[in-house]
Amino acid sequence: MITQAELRALMPHVLVVDVRSGEEFQERHIPNALHIPLLEIPQRLSELNVMIPIVTVCGKGGGRSMDAASLITGADWLEGGTDGFFVQ
């Protein structure tokens, strides 16, 4: 797990993978996030640059993002998710 503060310190040197639905992603997402819905992660692993840190995000953090991080070697998931990113 990575905190909101840690993610902000790493940006833009981190790949943020948003694993929510297309509708959720279109509504609001972290700038420059790559959208790959959770169920597509196994088929789309080749799209991920594993040479940089990868952080998976969902809405509130810990559900879908934790599941996605478990599918991506070395990935972390964002505590508080996308919702937390926009709360200042």
C-alpha positions as semicolon CSV with decimal commas, in nm:
position;residue;x (nm);y (nm);z (nm)
1;M;0,000;0,000;0,000
2;I;0,114;0,352;-0,078
3;T;-0,024;0,669;0,079
4;Q;-0,158;0,972;-0,101
5;A;0,147;1,175;0,011
6;E;0,386;0,909;-0,118
7;L;0,211;0,900;-0,455
8;R;0,226;1,278;-0,490
9;A;0,600;1,273;-0,411
10;L;0,661;1,006;-0,676
11;M;0,458;1,170;-0,953
12;P;0,534;1,185;-1,245
13;H;0,785;0,902;-1,200
14;V;0,520;0,639;-1,135
15;L;0,265;0,461;-1,352
16;V;-0,085;0,499;-1,209
17;V;-0,320;0,224;-1,332
18;D;-0,688;0,300;-1,275
19;V;-0,878;-0,029;-1,253
20;R;-1,232;0,107;-1,226
21;S;-1,504;0,085;-1,491
22;G;-1,498;0,308;-1,797
23;E;-1,781;0,517;-1,658
24;E;-1,601;0,573;-1,328
25;F;-1,279;0,661;-1,510
26;Q;-1,453;0,912;-1,736
27;E;-1,620;1,079;-1,437
28;R;-1,286;1,159;-1,272
29;H;-0,937;1,014;-1,265
30;I;-0,587;1,094;-1,148
31;P;-0,402;1,293;-1,417
32;N;-0,209;1,074;-1,663
33;A;-0,355;0,752;-1,519
34;L;-0,370;0,454;-1,752
35;H;-0,716;0,299;-1,757
36;I;-0,724;-0,080;-1,744
37;P;-1,036;-0,227;-1,583
38;L;-0,958;-0,490;-1,320
39;L;-1,086;-0,784;-1,525
40;E;-0,858;-0,686;-1,816
41;I;-0,535;-0,671;-1,613
42;P;-0,420;-1,030;-1,686
43;Q;-0,459;-0,985;-2,063
44;R;-0,297;-0,639;-2,070
45;L;0,011;-0,689;-1,852
46;S;0,235;-0,633;-2,154
47;E;0,118;-0,268;-2,165
48;L;0,274;-0,196;-1,827
49;N;0,625;-0,054;-1,794
50;V;0,758;-0,260;-1,506
51;M;1,078;-0,052;-1,501
52;I;0,899;0,222;-1,305
53;P;0,685;0,195;-0,991
54;I;0,324;0,094;-1,058
55;V;0,038;0,204;-0,835
56;T;-0,312;0,068;-0,887
57;V;-0,613;0,278;-0,794
58;C;-0,987;0,234;-0,763
59;G;-1,249;0,458;-0,603
60;K;-1,186;0,435;-0,231
61;G;-0,873;0,215;-0,228
62;G;-0,825;-0,136;-0,105
63;G;-1,086;-0,327;-0,306
64;R;-1,027;-0,358;-0,677
65;S;-0,692;-0,180;-0,654
66;M;-0,559;-0,433;-0,402
67;D;-0,676;-0,717;-0,626
68;A;-0,508;-0,556;-0,928
69;A;-0,181;-0,499;-0,741
70;S;-0,173;-0,869;-0,655
71;L;-0,180;-0,946;-1,029
72;I;0,107;-0,710;-1,115
73;T;0,449;-0,805;-0,983
74;G;0,586;-0,532;-0,759
75;A;0,280;-0,305;-0,776
76;D;0,137;-0,113;-0,483
77;W;-0,220;0,004;-0,434
78;L;-0,325;0,354;-0,332
79;E;-0,471;0,405;0,013
80;G;-0,786;0,616;-0,018
81;G;-0,806;0,563;-0,394
82;T;-0,906;0,819;-0,652
83;D;-1,156;0,976;-0,415
84;G;-0,880;1,047;-0,165
85;F;-0,655;1,197;-0,431
86;F;-0,901;1,479;-0,492
87;V;-0,959;1,556;-0,123
88;Q;-0,710;1,824;-0,028
